[in-house]
């Protein structure tokens, strides 16, 4: 082995040789993808991260006659070494790590168009085995049906597969494009701590006990939020970081307990300035990762924008997938005007508004409709299956439906017996329903209605084939969702909590509403959405201490409490804080969407399961009593 690596250095990667290299002597290192014995002539596909090269062990090439048609034997031919290499080839098996010295030959008419190196093969003149391998736990091929739990247990094997290697190369290109673009834009790459003080709000933190300060805990940073604001106070002006963040939350297809953000903060900017910088970054990422110029889709270099209120009204959430239509229609005002239109459920809501029990300004209860077009051709069992898919939405009690007949009447619906002809006609007109269409209704608490109808919209789109089950389907629909509410109702009557965090700047014209109508206060917060996924979010920050205290007052945070929780930041804001704002892109989500991977786990090198466990190492694990004693921590049984 010492001759290889010490004396014989790798000259090429396994995916780099072409017809122009015929006749060259090369040294390759890699893993045995496959082995084929053709009556003494052994063929091996040698693999590394760049691709595959077919290598040949053929003892016939020890004879001069074999080289006559090729212009003579190469200078590096040693019959003894060639014979030893062939003997070694008889032993070699899959996933062994080998090195070879050889000469590049043309494959003539036997070209393999499936691989980039298909025009050539390498005749082995000398070989070595760096390491033998046990039989892999599963077959390492591109298309695989091995259970994910097994693949995660042997993640180091799974990562040898070309699809995952392509994804991790894409992550590298995303990182490189990010660093180049933001550095050229004047941003400095600065680091922030992982071990931080726990502060309330936002996601649940992981806690880390301190051995040196027994009984006290650090939190793992869920984001660099407070520290990047301190960079602005310190005068660094433009910051970025590709940073690990940690959140102890329930997991799902696009969420992991540890994840990577592209984090940015800028001084002396408004919302438009942040958008312009980040749009340029996304364009740079697409060019580097996919070779695609997004100007073909967005000629002016800008992404569309809609207000949060419009997004909720039309799509039921603040991350709408715009690859298809199927917009919601809010029927609340019409139902109120109609007094319920003969439908008892509608009448209950209408009565609450007309009696003043509910505020029409805030609309805590609503009626929404979504039309499934006749072209979907969904049978009644298929419609029932759609409704069944909504049952995992907490609080969902059922979906009202009505199929529109040729004369405009409703069929296949209990609503048909009670709705008045006038109400039916006006609802049909409001939702644009035509013959054969199915109108789906949901009514009640606004948050629940939005959630149900948002899920229904996506489920119908998949059922109709408007979008694939996962992946982009060749469409890229970006959107900025802007100006959401600053506050949302708390648990107690008349109490409020920050919808995002307490340091988001209210929209200027809404400042007078802080003391009079907090529900109507919007803020300079924004999310960047791609194909129904939030890939980034941020805000313009509160740099004015007086306005900050007014926001705290709405949240019921007294000065003493605010100082206990955020004292260091409040002091900083009173030390000459510039106007500033920022954003964070979820790099894992970007990689998932660009690669078309079905889950976030496929784009993270060593991910956790949906239960937050590491199948490969077994983490988390119990620790012995002495370690807990050092930390002054005791484990108790969960109630």
PyMOL commands that set and color helices and strands:
alter all, ss='L'
color gray80, all
select helices_A, chain A and resi 3-7+19-21+59-62+64-70+79-89+148-153+155-158+162-184+225-233+271-290+294-296+308-315+332-338+344-354+374-376+380-388+414-417+421-431+446-463+508-514+518-520+545-555+559-573+587-595+600-603+625-631
alter helices_A, ss='H'
color red, helices_A
select strands_A, chain A and resi 25-38+41-48+51-57+97-106+120-131+188-189+195-196+207-209+217-220+238-246+258-267+305-307+329-330+365-372+400-404+410-411+438-445+478-482+487-489+496-498+525-530+533-540+580-586
alter strands_A, ss='S'
color yellow, strands_A
deselect
rebuild
show_as cartoon
